[in-house]
Amino acid sequence: MAARTKLNLTRTIRSSKTGLLLPREGTLISVTENLGRTLLLVEFENGQNEYLFENEVEIKEESGALQEQFSVALS
């Protein structure tokens, strides 16, 4: 999955840093593997960055090709 891909959160998530609810839309910054898990660094409108698990986000419905690319990159 390419950086700067637009993402939507699949559920309501509270920030571990601020305790506030995260916005529903964000932009992928990077993908990292850690202890066998895939972590996505996501940037939100307010400039806040959070690490999220791959099951907590989905690619924004812009094109089916991006969704396929996302699945291949994470497998």
HTML snippet that shows the backbone in 3Dmol.js (N, CA, C, O; Angstrom):
<script src="https://3Dmol.org/build/3Dmol-min.js"></script>
<div id="view" style="width:600px;height:400px;position:relative"></div>
<script>
const pdb = `
ATOM      1  N   MET A   1       0.855  -1.168   0.000  1.00  0.00           N
ATOM      2  CA  MET A   1       0.000   0.000   0.000  1.00  0.00           C
ATOM      3  C   MET A   1       0.900   1.230   0.000  1.00  0.00           C
ATOM      4  O   MET A   1       1.898   1.289   0.719  1.00  0.00           O
ATOM      5  N   ALA A   2       0.537   2.188  -0.801  1.00  0.00           N
ATOM      6  CA  ALA A   2       1.352   3.383  -0.961  1.00  0.00           C
ATOM      7  C   ALA A   2       1.039   4.415   0.120  1.00  0.00           C
ATOM      8  O   ALA A   2      -0.091   4.530   0.594  1.00  0.00           O
ATOM      9  N   ALA A   3       2.065   5.149   0.486  1.00  0.00           N
ATOM     10  CA  ALA A   3       1.869   6.258   1.428  1.00  0.00           C
ATOM     11  C   ALA A   3       0.941   7.282   0.799  1.00  0.00           C
ATOM     12  O   ALA A   3       0.830   7.370  -0.423  1.00  0.00           O
ATOM     13  N   ARG A   4       0.287   8.044   1.636  1.00  0.00           N
ATOM     14  CA  ARG A   4      -0.672   9.089   1.237  1.00  0.00           C
ATOM     15  C   ARG A   4      -2.004   8.503   0.768  1.00  0.00           C
ATOM     16  O   ARG A   4      -2.811   9.221   0.179  1.00  0.00           O
ATOM     17  N   THR A   5      -2.253   7.210   1.017  1.00  0.00           N
ATOM     18  CA  THR A   5      -3.534   6.588   0.709  1.00  0.00           C
ATOM     19  C   THR A   5      -4.551   7.048   1.747  1.00  0.00           C
ATOM     20  O   THR A   5      -4.257   7.055   2.943  1.00  0.00           O
ATOM     21  N   LYS A   6      -5.726   7.426   1.305  1.00  0.00           N
ATOM     22  CA  LYS A   6      -6.795   7.866   2.210  1.00  0.00           C
ATOM     23  C   LYS A   6      -7.449   6.645   2.842  1.00  0.00           C
ATOM     24  O   LYS A   6      -7.752   5.666   2.159  1.00  0.00           O
ATOM     25  N   LEU A   7      -7.665   6.711   4.167  1.00  0.00           N
ATOM     26  CA  LEU A   7      -8.236   5.603   4.923  1.00  0.00           C
ATOM     27  C   LEU A   7      -9.440   6.059   5.733  1.00  0.00           C
ATOM     28  O   LEU A   7      -9.552   7.230   6.097  1.00  0.00           O
ATOM     29  N   ASN A   8     -10.339   5.122   6.012  1.00  0.00           N
ATOM     30  CA  ASN A   8     -11.451   5.332   6.933  1.00  0.00           C
ATOM     31  C   ASN A   8     -11.288   4.372   8.096  1.00  0.00           C
ATOM     32  O   ASN A   8     -10.853   3.237   7.899  1.00  0.00           O
ATOM     33  N   LEU A   9     -11.626   4.799   9.299  1.00  0.00           N
ATOM     34  CA  LEU A   9     -11.612   3.909  10.450  1.00  0.00           C
ATOM     35  C   LEU A   9     -12.836   3.011  10.378  1.00  0.00           C
ATOM     36  O   LEU A   9     -13.909   3.458   9.971  1.00  0.00           O
ATOM     37  N   THR A  10     -12.689   1.748  10.770  1.00  0.00           N
ATOM     38  CA  THR A  10     -13.799   0.804  10.725  1.00  0.00           C
ATOM     39  C   THR A  10     -14.630   0.834  12.001  1.00  0.00           C
ATOM     40  O   THR A  10     -15.726   0.276  12.046  1.00  0.00           O
ATOM     41  N   ARG A  11     -14.109   1.485  13.040  1.00  0.00           N
ATOM     42  CA  ARG A  11     -14.839   1.598  14.309  1.00  0.00           C
ATOM     43  C   ARG A  11     -14.358   2.846  15.035  1.00  0.00           C
ATOM     44  O   ARG A  11     -13.383   3.474  14.624  1.00  0.00           O
ATOM     45  N   THR A  12     -15.033   3.195  16.096  1.00  0.00           N
ATOM     46  CA  THR A  12     -14.632   4.349  16.898  1.00  0.00           C
ATOM     47  C   THR A  12     -13.399   3.969  17.715  1.00  0.00           C
ATOM     48  O   THR A  12     -13.380   2.939  18.390  1.00  0.00           O
ATOM     49  N   ILE A  13     -12.375   4.813  17.644  1.00  0.00           N
ATOM     50  CA  ILE A  13     -11.112   4.543  18.350  1.00  0.00           C
ATOM     51  C   ILE A  13     -10.732   5.756  19.176  1.00  0.00           C
ATOM     52  O   ILE A  13     -10.794   6.892  18.707  1.00  0.00           O
ATOM     53  N   ARG A  14     -10.334   5.493  20.420  1.00  0.00           N
ATOM     54  CA  ARG A  14      -9.876   6.548  21.307  1.00  0.00           C
ATOM     55  C   ARG A  14      -8.349   6.610  21.238  1.00  0.00           C
ATOM     56  O   ARG A  14      -7.684   5.576  21.299  1.00  0.00           O
ATOM     57  N   SER A  15      -7.800   7.802  21.114  1.00  0.00           N
ATOM     58  CA  SER A  15      -6.355   7.991  21.035  1.00  0.00           C
ATOM     59  C   SER A  15      -5.689   7.569  22.339  1.00  0.00           C
ATOM     60  O   SER A  15      -6.141   7.931  23.425  1.00  0.00           O
ATOM     61  N   SER A  16      -4.611   6.799  22.218  1.00  0.00           N
ATOM     62  CA  SER A  16      -3.857   6.410  23.415  1.00  0.00           C
ATOM     63  C   SER A  16      -3.039   7.578  23.953  1.00  0.00           C
ATOM     64  O   SER A  16      -2.620   7.564  25.111  1.00  0.00           O
ATOM     65  N   LYS A  17      -2.809   8.587  23.119  1.00  0.00           N
ATOM     66  CA  LYS A  17      -2.018   9.751  23.526  1.00  0.00           C
ATOM     67  C   LYS A  17      -2.863  10.811  24.239  1.00  0.00           C
ATOM     68  O   LYS A  17      -2.485  11.312  25.297  1.00  0.00           O
ATOM     69  N   THR A  18      -4.015  11.145  23.641  1.00  0.00           N
ATOM     70  CA  THR A  18      -4.816  12.265  24.154  1.00  0.00           C
ATOM     71  C   THR A  18      -6.085  11.828  24.874  1.00  0.00           C
ATOM     72  O   THR A  18      -6.639  12.591  25.665  1.00  0.00           O
ATOM     73  N   GLY A  19      -6.551  10.609  24.610  1.00  0.00           N
ATOM     74  CA  GLY A  19      -7.793  10.141  25.209  1.00  0.00           C
ATOM     75  C   GLY A  19      -9.031  10.585  24.444  1.00  0.00           C
ATOM     76  O   GLY A  19     -10.148  10.213  24.806  1.00  0.00           O
ATOM     77  N   LEU A  20      -8.847  11.376  23.390  1.00  0.00           N
ATOM     78  CA  LEU A  20      -9.968  11.852  22.582  1.00  0.00           C
ATOM     79  C   LEU A  20     -10.272  10.861  21.466  1.00  0.00           C
ATOM     80  O   LEU A  20      -9.414  10.071  21.073  1.00  0.00           O
ATOM     81  N   LEU A  21     -11.516  10.910  20.953  1.00  0.00           N
ATOM     82  CA  LEU A  21     -11.886  10.051  19.836  1.00  0.00           C
ATOM     83  C   LEU A  21     -11.188  10.531  18.569  1.00  0.00           C
ATOM     84  O   LEU A  21     -11.097  11.732  18.315  1.00  0.00           O
ATOM     85  N   LEU A  22     -10.695   9.578  17.778  1.00  0.00           N
ATOM     86  CA  LEU A  22     -10.015   9.915  16.532  1.00  0.00           C
ATOM     87  C   LEU A  22     -11.036  10.228  15.442  1.00  0.00           C
ATOM     88  O   LEU A  22     -12.134   9.670  15.440  1.00  0.00           O
ATOM     89  N   PRO A  23     -10.679  11.118  14.517  1.00  0.00           N
ATOM     90  CA  PRO A  23     -11.557  11.378  13.367  1.00  0.00           C
ATOM     91  C   PRO A  23     -11.735  10.108  12.538  1.00  0.00           C
ATOM     92  O   PRO A  23     -10.912   9.196  12.624  1.00  0.00           O
ATOM     93  N   ARG A  24     -12.787  10.038  11.745  1.00  0.00           N
ATOM     94  CA  ARG A  24     -13.080   8.845  10.945  1.00  0.00           C
ATOM     95  C   ARG A  24     -12.175   8.705   9.730  1.00  0.00           C
ATOM     96  O   ARG A  24     -12.010   7.594   9.226  1.00  0.00           O
ATOM     97  N   GLU A  25     -11.583   9.790   9.244  1.00  0.00           N
ATOM     98  CA  GLU A  25     -10.760   9.746   8.039  1.00  0.00           C
ATOM     99  C   GLU A  25      -9.325  10.145   8.353  1.00  0.00           C
ATOM    100  O   GLU A  25      -9.072  11.041   9.158  1.00  0.00           O
ATOM    101  N   GLY A  26      -8.387   9.455   7.695  1.00  0.00           N
ATOM    102  CA  GLY A  26      -6.986   9.777   7.861  1.00  0.00           C
ATOM    103  C   GLY A  26      -6.206   9.414   6.604  1.00  0.00           C
ATOM    104  O   GLY A  26      -6.767   8.943   5.615  1.00  0.00           O
ATOM    105  N   THR A  27      -4.899   9.644   6.667  1.00  0.00           N
ATOM    106  CA  THR A  27      -4.013   9.378   5.540  1.00  0.00           C
ATOM    107  C   THR A  27      -2.882   8.475   6.012  1.00  0.00           C
ATOM    108  O   THR A  27      -2.261   8.736   7.043  1.00  0.00           O
ATOM    109  N   LEU A  28      -2.614   7.412   5.259  1.00  0.00           N
ATOM    110  CA  LEU A  28      -1.540   6.495   5.600  1.00  0.00           C
ATOM    111  C   LEU A  28      -0.190   7.177   5.418  1.00  0.00           C
ATOM    112  O   LEU A  28       0.068   7.794   4.384  1.00  0.00           O
ATOM    113  N   ILE A  29       0.664   7.064   6.425  1.00  0.00           N
ATOM    114  CA  ILE A  29       2.020   7.621   6.363  1.00  0.00           C
ATOM    115  C   ILE A  29       3.025   6.492   6.109  1.00  0.00           C
ATOM    116  O   ILE A  29       3.882   6.606   5.233  1.00  0.00           O
ATOM    117  N   SER A  30       2.914   5.400   6.881  1.00  0.00           N
ATOM    118  CA  SER A  30       3.839   4.283   6.704  1.00  0.00           C
ATOM    119  C   SER A  30       3.252   2.993   7.271  1.00  0.00           C
ATOM    120  O   SER A  30       2.290   3.013   8.038  1.00  0.00           O
ATOM    121  N   VAL A  31       3.859   1.866   6.871  1.00  0.00           N
ATOM    122  CA  VAL A  31       3.473   0.542   7.363  1.00  0.00           C
ATOM    123  C   VAL A  31       4.694  -0.061   8.039  1.00  0.00           C
ATOM    124  O   VAL A  31       5.791  -0.041   7.480  1.00  0.00           O
ATOM    125  N   THR A  32       4.506  -0.602   9.250  1.00  0.00           N
ATOM    126  CA  THR A  32       5.597  -1.160  10.035  1.00  0.00           C
ATOM    127  C   THR A  32       5.207  -2.531  10.569  1.00  0.00           C
ATOM    128  O   THR A  32       4.061  -2.740  10.966  1.00  0.00           O
ATOM    129  N   GLU A  33       6.145  -3.460  10.580  1.00  0.00           N
ATOM    130  CA  GLU A  33       5.946  -4.767  11.200  1.00  0.00           C
ATOM    131  C   GLU A  33       6.602  -4.733  12.578  1.00  0.00           C
ATOM    132  O   GLU A  33       7.731  -4.266  12.724  1.00  0.00           O
ATOM    133  N   ASN A  34       5.874  -5.241  13.604  1.00  0.00           N
ATOM    134  CA  ASN A  34       6.413  -5.267  14.954  1.00  0.00           C
ATOM    135  C   ASN A  34       5.801  -6.446  15.691  1.00  0.00           C
ATOM    136  O   ASN A  34       4.580  -6.546  15.808  1.00  0.00           O
ATOM    137  N   LEU A  35       6.649  -7.340  16.188  1.00  0.00           N
ATOM    138  CA  LEU A  35       6.211  -8.518  16.929  1.00  0.00           C
ATOM    139  C   LEU A  35       5.158  -9.316  16.169  1.00  0.00           C
ATOM    140  O   LEU A  35       4.201  -9.815  16.761  1.00  0.00           O
ATOM    141  N   GLY A  36       5.339  -9.433  14.852  1.00  0.00           N
ATOM    142  CA  GLY A  36       4.426 -10.203  14.029  1.00  0.00           C
ATOM    143  C   GLY A  36       3.115  -9.498  13.705  1.00  0.00           C
ATOM    144  O   GLY A  36       2.207 -10.113  13.146  1.00  0.00           O
ATOM    145  N   ARG A  37       3.004  -8.220  14.048  1.00  0.00           N
ATOM    146  CA  ARG A  37       1.790  -7.454  13.761  1.00  0.00           C
ATOM    147  C   ARG A  37       2.103  -6.359  12.760  1.00  0.00           C
ATOM    148  O   ARG A  37       3.220  -5.842  12.722  1.00  0.00           O
ATOM    149  N   THR A  38       1.121  -6.009  11.954  1.00  0.00           N
ATOM    150  CA  THR A  38       1.274  -4.905  11.014  1.00  0.00           C
ATOM    151  C   THR A  38       0.678  -3.656  11.646  1.00  0.00           C
ATOM    152  O   THR A  38      -0.495  -3.636  12.020  1.00  0.00           O
ATOM    153  N   LEU A  39       1.492  -2.620  11.761  1.00  0.00           N
ATOM    154  CA  LEU A  39       1.040  -1.342  12.312  1.00  0.00           C
ATOM    155  C   LEU A  39       1.063  -0.294  11.220  1.00  0.00           C
ATOM    156  O   LEU A  39       2.022  -0.198  10.454  1.00  0.00           O
ATOM    157  N   LEU A  40       0.003   0.490  11.154  1.00  0.00           N
ATOM    158  CA  LEU A  40      -0.108   1.558  10.168  1.00  0.00           C
ATOM    159  C   LEU A  40      -0.017   2.893  10.885  1.00  0.00           C
ATOM    160  O   LEU A  40      -0.764   3.149  11.830  1.00  0.00           O
ATOM    161  N   LEU A  41       0.898   3.742  10.439  1.00  0.00           N
ATOM    162  CA  LEU A  41       0.977   5.096  10.987  1.00  0.00           C
ATOM    163  C   LEU A  41       0.031   5.955  10.167  1.00  0.00           C
ATOM    164  O   LEU A  41       0.228   6.135   8.965  1.00  0.00           O
ATOM    165  N   VAL A  42      -0.997   6.484  10.818  1.00  0.00           N
ATOM    166  CA  VAL A  42      -2.034   7.249  10.147  1.00  0.00           C
ATOM    167  C   VAL A  42      -2.013   8.687  10.666  1.00  0.00           C
ATOM    168  O   VAL A  42      -1.941   8.930  11.870  1.00  0.00           O
ATOM    169  N   GLU A  43      -2.077   9.629   9.729  1.00  0.00           N
ATOM    170  CA  GLU A  43      -2.127  11.052  10.074  1.00  0.00           C
ATOM    171  C   GLU A  43      -3.557  11.540   9.885  1.00  0.00           C
ATOM    172  O   GLU A  43      -4.194  11.236   8.876  1.00  0.00           O
ATOM    173  N   PHE A  44      -4.060  12.297  10.856  1.00  0.00           N
ATOM    174  CA  PHE A  44      -5.414  12.833  10.793  1.00  0.00           C
ATOM    175  C   PHE A  44      -5.386  14.321  10.489  1.00  0.00           C
ATOM    176  O   PHE A  44      -4.330  14.950  10.551  1.00  0.00           O
ATOM    177  N   GLU A  45      -6.549  14.890  10.157  1.00  0.00           N
ATOM    178  CA  GLU A  45      -6.660  16.298   9.759  1.00  0.00           C
ATOM    179  C   GLU A  45      -5.971  17.267  10.714  1.00  0.00           C
ATOM    180  O   GLU A  45      -5.330  18.224  10.281  1.00  0.00           O
ATOM    181  N   ASN A  46      -6.103  17.021  11.990  1.00  0.00           N
ATOM    182  CA  ASN A  46      -5.567  17.940  12.991  1.00  0.00           C
ATOM    183  C   ASN A  46      -4.055  17.803  13.178  1.00  0.00           C
ATOM    184  O   ASN A  46      -3.485  18.418  14.079  1.00  0.00           O
ATOM    185  N   GLY A  47      -3.403  16.998  12.330  1.00  0.00           N
ATOM    186  CA  GLY A  47      -1.954  16.827  12.412  1.00  0.00           C
ATOM    187  C   GLY A  47      -1.528  15.738  13.376  1.00  0.00           C
ATOM    188  O   GLY A  47      -0.334  15.482  13.536  1.00  0.00           O
ATOM    189  N   GLN A  48      -2.473  15.105  14.010  1.00  0.00           N
ATOM    190  CA  GLN A  48      -2.189  14.050  14.969  1.00  0.00           C
ATOM    191  C   GLN A  48      -1.833  12.761  14.232  1.00  0.00           C
ATOM    192  O   GLN A  48      -2.482  12.411  13.246  1.00  0.00           O
ATOM    193  N   ASN A  49      -0.814  12.060  14.699  1.00  0.00           N
ATOM    194  CA  ASN A  49      -0.403  10.775  14.141  1.00  0.00           C
ATOM    195  C   ASN A  49      -0.673   9.684  15.163  1.00  0.00           C
ATOM    196  O   ASN A  49      -0.402   9.854  16.352  1.00  0.00           O
ATOM    197  N   GLU A  50      -1.207   8.566  14.694  1.00  0.00           N
ATOM    198  CA  GLU A  50      -1.495   7.429  15.570  1.00  0.00           C
ATOM    199  C   GLU A  50      -1.133   6.140  14.855  1.00  0.00           C
ATOM    200  O   GLU A  50      -1.286   6.036  13.638  1.00  0.00           O
ATOM    201  N   TYR A  51      -0.651   5.153  15.609  1.00  0.00           N
ATOM    202  CA  TYR A  51      -0.440   3.817  15.068  1.00  0.00           C
ATOM    203  C   TYR A  51      -1.726   3.025  15.249  1.00  0.00           C
ATOM    204  O   TYR A  51      -2.292   2.990  16.341  1.00  0.00           O
ATOM    205  N   LEU A  52      -2.185   2.393  14.177  1.00  0.00           N
ATOM    206  CA  LEU A  52      -3.402   1.591  14.202  1.00  0.00           C
ATOM    207  C   LEU A  52      -3.114   0.225  13.616  1.00  0.00           C
ATOM    208  O   LEU A  52      -2.184   0.062  12.826  1.00  0.00           O
ATOM    209  N   PHE A  53      -3.917  -0.763  14.006  1.00  0.00           N
ATOM    210  CA  PHE A  53      -3.811  -2.096  13.427  1.00  0.00           C
ATOM    211  C   PHE A  53      -4.536  -2.121  12.087  1.00  0.00           C
ATOM    212  O   PHE A  53      -5.450  -1.332  11.848  1.00  0.00           O
ATOM    213  N   GLU A  54      -4.119  -3.033  11.219  1.00  0.00           N
ATOM    214  CA  GLU A  54      -4.688  -3.098   9.877  1.00  0.00           C
ATOM    215  C   GLU A  54      -6.184  -3.405   9.875  1.00  0.00           C
ATOM    216  O   GLU A  54      -6.882  -3.010   8.941  1.00  0.00           O
ATOM    217  N   ASN A  55      -6.699  -4.101  10.898  1.00  0.00           N
ATOM    218  CA  ASN A  55      -8.129  -4.404  10.941  1.00  0.00           C
ATOM    219  C   ASN A  55      -8.969  -3.208  11.418  1.00  0.00           C
ATOM    220  O   ASN A  55     -10.198  -3.280  11.409  1.00  0.00           O
ATOM    221  N   GLU A  56      -8.327  -2.126  11.828  1.00  0.00           N
ATOM    222  CA  GLU A  56      -9.046  -0.942  12.297  1.00  0.00           C
ATOM    223  C   GLU A  56      -9.287   0.089  11.199  1.00  0.00           C
ATOM    224  O   GLU A  56      -9.962   1.094  11.423  1.00  0.00           O
ATOM    225  N   VAL A  57      -8.733  -0.163  10.005  1.00  0.00           N
ATOM    226  CA  VAL A  57      -8.891   0.789   8.904  1.00  0.00           C
ATOM    227  C   VAL A  57      -9.286   0.076   7.620  1.00  0.00           C
ATOM    228  O   VAL A  57      -9.089  -1.130   7.468  1.00  0.00           O
ATOM    229  N   GLU A  58      -9.850   0.854   6.700  1.00  0.00           N
ATOM    230  CA  GLU A  58     -10.136   0.367   5.354  1.00  0.00           C
ATOM    231  C   GLU A  58      -9.812   1.495   4.394  1.00  0.00           C
ATOM    232  O   GLU A  58      -9.851   2.671   4.754  1.00  0.00           O
ATOM    233  N   ILE A  59      -9.492   1.114   3.168  1.00  0.00           N
ATOM    234  CA  ILE A  59      -9.185   2.120   2.158  1.00  0.00           C
ATOM    235  C   ILE A  59     -10.458   2.854   1.807  1.00  0.00           C
ATOM    236  O   ILE A  59     -11.511   2.244   1.621  1.00  0.00           O
ATOM    237  N   LYS A  60     -10.357   4.164   1.716  1.00  0.00           N
ATOM    238  CA  LYS A  60     -11.504   4.986   1.353  1.00  0.00           C
ATOM    239  C   LYS A  60     -12.015   4.552  -0.010  1.00  0.00           C
ATOM    240  O   LYS A  60     -11.220   4.299  -0.914  1.00  0.00           O
ATOM    241  N   GLU A  61     -13.305   4.463  -0.168  1.00  0.00           N
ATOM    242  CA  GLU A  61     -13.952   3.940  -1.379  1.00  0.00           C
ATOM    243  C   GLU A  61     -13.722   4.831  -2.588  1.00  0.00           C
ATOM    244  O   GLU A  61     -14.658   5.470  -3.069  1.00  0.00           O
ATOM    245  N   GLU A  62     -12.492   4.885  -3.088  1.00  0.00           N
ATOM    246  CA  GLU A  62     -12.193   5.674  -4.276  1.00  0.00           C
ATOM    247  C   GLU A  62     -12.039   4.802  -5.501  1.00  0.00           C
ATOM    248  O   GLU A  62     -12.438   5.182  -6.601  1.00  0.00           O
ATOM    249  N   SER A  63     -11.448   3.610  -5.305  1.00  0.00           N
ATOM    250  CA  SER A  63     -11.336   2.690  -6.441  1.00  0.00           C
ATOM    251  C   SER A  63     -11.108   1.288  -5.938  1.00  0.00           C
ATOM    252  O   SER A  63     -10.482   1.081  -4.899  1.00  0.00           O
ATOM    253  N   GLY A  64     -11.617   0.327  -6.675  1.00  0.00           N
ATOM    254  CA  GLY A  64     -11.442  -1.080  -6.329  1.00  0.00           C
ATOM    255  C   GLY A  64     -10.005  -1.517  -6.453  1.00  0.00           C
ATOM    256  O   GLY A  64      -9.578  -2.430  -5.746  1.00  0.00           O
ATOM    257  N   ALA A  65      -9.241  -0.886  -7.339  1.00  0.00           N
ATOM    258  CA  ALA A  65      -7.841  -1.248  -7.543  1.00  0.00           C
ATOM    259  C   ALA A  65      -7.025  -0.979  -6.273  1.00  0.00           C
ATOM    260  O   ALA A  65      -6.134  -1.756  -5.931  1.00  0.00           O
ATOM    261  N   LEU A  66      -7.327   0.104  -5.587  1.00  0.00           N
ATOM    262  CA  LEU A  66      -6.615   0.407  -4.348  1.00  0.00           C
ATOM    263  C   LEU A  66      -6.911  -0.636  -3.284  1.00  0.00           C
ATOM    264  O   LEU A  66      -6.006  -1.035  -2.551  1.00  0.00           O
ATOM    265  N   GLN A  67      -8.154  -1.087  -3.179  1.00  0.00           N
ATOM    266  CA  GLN A  67      -8.525  -2.095  -2.199  1.00  0.00           C
ATOM    267  C   GLN A  67      -7.759  -3.385  -2.451  1.00  0.00           C
ATOM    268  O   GLN A  67      -7.282  -4.015  -1.507  1.00  0.00           O
ATOM    269  N   GLU A  68      -7.635  -3.784  -3.707  1.00  0.00           N
ATOM    270  CA  GLU A  68      -6.894  -4.988  -4.060  1.00  0.00           C
ATOM    271  C   GLU A  68      -5.425  -4.826  -3.718  1.00  0.00           C
ATOM    272  O   GLU A  68      -4.803  -5.751  -3.196  1.00  0.00           O
ATOM    273  N   GLN A  69      -4.863  -3.658  -4.005  1.00  0.00           N
ATOM    274  CA  GLN A  69      -3.466  -3.366  -3.714  1.00  0.00           C
ATOM    275  C   GLN A  69      -3.211  -3.431  -2.206  1.00  0.00           C
ATOM    276  O   GLN A  69      -2.167  -3.923  -1.778  1.00  0.00           O
ATOM    277  N   PHE A  70      -4.151  -2.943  -1.400  1.00  0.00           N
ATOM    278  CA  PHE A  70      -4.051  -2.943   0.056  1.00  0.00           C
ATOM    279  C   PHE A  70      -3.971  -4.385   0.570  1.00  0.00           C
ATOM    280  O   PHE A  70      -3.133  -4.701   1.415  1.00  0.00           O
ATOM    281  N   SER A  71      -4.843  -5.250   0.058  1.00  0.00           N
ATOM    282  CA  SER A  71      -4.879  -6.648   0.497  1.00  0.00           C
ATOM    283  C   SER A  71      -3.589  -7.366   0.149  1.00  0.00           C
ATOM    284  O   SER A  71      -3.081  -8.137   0.964  1.00  0.00           O
ATOM    285  N   VAL A  72      -3.051  -7.139  -1.027  1.00  0.00           N
ATOM    286  CA  VAL A  72      -1.821  -7.786  -1.462  1.00  0.00           C
ATOM    287  C   VAL A  72      -0.641  -7.302  -0.636  1.00  0.00           C
ATOM    288  O   VAL A  72       0.211  -8.107  -0.259  1.00  0.00           O
ATOM    289  N   ALA A  73      -0.568  -6.018  -0.349  1.00  0.00           N
ATOM    290  CA  ALA A  73       0.568  -5.449   0.383  1.00  0.00           C
ATOM    291  C   ALA A  73       0.626  -5.952   1.809  1.00  0.00           C
ATOM    292  O   ALA A  73       1.716  -6.100   2.363  1.00  0.00           O
ATOM    293  N   LEU A  74      -0.513  -6.219   2.416  1.00  0.00           N
ATOM    294  CA  LEU A  74      -0.536  -6.646   3.816  1.00  0.00           C
ATOM    295  C   LEU A  74      -0.456  -8.153   3.996  1.00  0.00           C
ATOM    296  O   LEU A  74      -0.303  -8.628   5.121  1.00  0.00           O
ATOM    297  N   SER A  75      -0.558  -8.916   2.911  1.00  0.00           N
ATOM    298  CA  SER A  75      -0.492 -10.373   3.071  1.00  0.00           C
ATOM    299  C   SER A  75       0.904 -10.896   2.887  1.00  0.00           C
ATOM    300  O   SER A  75       1.130 -12.102   2.990  1.00  0.00           O
TER     301      SER A  75
END
`;
const viewer = $3Dmol.createViewer("view");
viewer.addModel(pdb, "pdb");
viewer.setStyle({}, {cartoon: {color: "spectrum"}});
viewer.zoomTo();
viewer.render();
</script>
